[in-house]
Amino acid sequence: MRYLLIATLLVLISGCASRPQGRLCDGEVASLYGKSLGKTNAWIFDQVTHFTISKQSVRIDSGLLSSTDNQRYIPSSVTAEGYYAQRLGNNRFRLINAPQNLMITWTCPAPGTE
């Protein structure tokens, strides 16, 4: 009984300490007016309250996403690099670079379907 309790505790601790799983997501590059400018992809590590986008040696962390009402407003933040980051849904993420009139919207496969 004691060993079963210890084994269960170890499984719970290791499960809670696991790193977020990244997903390779396809991205649409567009102007702020919606004109398509091309395609890209990146690894996205989603932790609900923030996400990280990684491509080659570049990593951008969204920072803590916030919204006064998640049902009415998109959770968003400004990154350390000055980009506007949005979590559009469980599988959609966006970075906006307003000075360069660019935005990238990534759509990820649903977890478990990759």
ABEGO torsion letter per residue (X at the ends): XAAAAAAAAAAAAAAAABBBBBBBBBBBBBBAAGBBAEBBBBBBBBAGABBBBBBEABBBBAEBBBBABAAABBBBBBBAAGBBBBBAEAABBBBBBAAAGBBBBBBBBBBGAX
